Amino acid sequence: MNALARMTALLLMILVSLPAMAMTLEEAKAQLDDVKREGLVGEKPTGYLGVVRQGDNAKEIVETINQARRQEYVRIAEKHDIAVTKVESVAGKKAVEKTPQGQYVEIDGNWVKK
């Protein structure tokens, strides 16, 4: 096998072994309302989403949106020279309050239908 053939084979092996592309933030946002209505995802008082029960990419949606939320919380905290935990707490309180009836929120570590 010549060098070009070996390099091509190696490249193909690497490409095949790579995981599927992660969900984009836009894709996650587009699906968020649906998975919340379905009771798969809920708001936590920590300012982040949580998986209530598995299904319809719930975990991937939660991870993608939580990563974006974390980045925004850090940005806000740095801008106002406050702790990130303070921003998370305020955001979590607002998110739980704004959650519509019939959707899930986490209260004292338990998922509760609002």
Summary of the structure (lengths in Angstrom):
residues: 114
radius of gyration: 19.4
end to end distance: 64.4
largest distance: 65.3
contacts: 297
relative contact order: 0.15
helix: 58%
strand: 12%
